[in-house]
């Protein structure tokens, strides 16, 4: 195997290890999310219709109900345990008809790479919703 093929094989191994780590993190995050849904139901915290924001700044309806995790309503958990980033592409059709959300792989770190005050542990964000410190309306 020449040097170029070795570098390619190394890159593929790193990618595979990274994907495994992300999958493990997602499964841990999903455990927290599932517990949050049970706790929210027990506390009587009703889900609300989720809305998304298009890249050009328009707010659109979605097909999901759930709880916002961030004050700017850019991340939410739906009633089925889906994790959603609520910044989406869209145009006139999306504004008129709404959009269908597809869950993304959850992370234990909300807003990874974002500004201070917008990032943190998933467990903390979920606790804030349960404590009523994240707006739901």
Secondary structure, DSSP 8 states (H G I E B T S, - for coil): --HHHHHHHHHHHHHHHHHHHHHHHHHHHHHHHHHHHHHHHHHT---EEEEEEETTS-EEEEEEEEEE-STTS-EEEETTS-EEE-EE---HHHHHH-B----B---SEETTT--TTS-EEHHHHHHHHHHT-S---
